[in-house]
Amino acid sequence: MWTAPGRIQFPDDEIVFQTTASLVERGSFAIEGIAHRTGEPPGRPPGTFGWAEGRDGRRYGFFGHGLSLVATPMYALARATAPRVPFAWTRAVRSDHFTFHAREARADWLHLMVSLTHCFVTAATAWLLVRWLAWVGFSGRAALWTGVAYATGTAAWPYARTFLSEPLSAMVLLAAAVAIAQAHALRGSRPGAADRRLWLAGAAAGFAVHVHVLNLVAWPCLAAYALWPLGAGPKGQESKGRFFETCLKRLAPMRRGLVGAALLAGLGLGLVLLGQWWRFGDPLETGRFGHYSAWTWPWTGLWAQMLAPGRSCGCTRRRRRWGWWVCGRPCDARRLRRGWRCRCW
């Protein structure tokens, strides 16, 4: 929170903020949009970025609504405290900084509070990473310092300053991985609890596509992780003929958890398709209507990720040096080798 800007910096973020405000104020996904030109591609009229007209004639943002739902408590808290906080608090953001809204005390306070959402999300992600590494068998020291390195030496920190979908996507997908790891660990002693962990993983995977529809590409990875124990049978020539039989036997105690997880994940995806049909008349239409589809050469994208201002890896260079200095003092090479030894592989 020390480095949080306290304002909405990108037009994508403003569209998501407007959706959050609409959910709390009116119980609707409809928004006003940004009046001036921001991120429209060439040929598109000004003021059309981030939304598309729905079947009912209203404007709907085409970004995932999961972040807007998660941020509603922050908006509600900001709205409740706006009349009571000291006036100076609402002027925490300098007046010469660019914003997408008209500057006034209440609007500034609402944007400031909601923009802090990812500070908590990123902290939760680092904690989940530590928990996941501990569940799969890494030492506590290795898990803890990996969490510190993630929080201070990766793009997680600069992205925590934004209101984009990436931080929440990381948290939700990592939560699914933690639940799967817990299910594997509890399968032998507490099969009922293991099934419930798989259900949580399925629910997290289903919610992930509400954060960003492209999180769907992580589903095969999560499914393979959940099914990993099926292929961990005895090795050798004699086991090859009984491989499928062994897999089916191992699948039997997991069937209840896997079916529930698949149903919950499918429910999440079905709600996304239903929402897109309800807004735009087509379950496969996100609202972009092909206007924002373009090919980016991989090297161009790589250089942008490395050097672009605000959200690139280059922004974390100083923090990486600080993080490695902190991690390096208590962790010499011998300790790292011992700490990173994993029991599960």
Protein Blocks (a to p, Z undefined) as FASTA:
>chain_A
ZZpgoiafbfklmmmmmmmmmmmmnopabdebjfbdckbcehiaghigoiacdfkopacd
fbdfklmmmmmmmmmmmmmmmmmmcfklmmmpcfkbccfbdcdfklmmmmmmmmmmmmmm
mmmmmmmmmmmmmmnopafklmmmmmmmmmmmcmklmmmmpccfklmmmmmmmmmmmmmm
mmmmmmmmmmmlmmmmmmmmmmmmmmmmmmpmklmmmmmmmmmmmmmmmmmccedjklmm
mmmmmmmmmmmmmmmmmmmmmmmmmmmmmmmmmmmmmmnopaklgolnommgccddfklm
mmmmmmoghjamklmmmmmmmmmmmmmmmmcfklmmmmmpcfkZZ
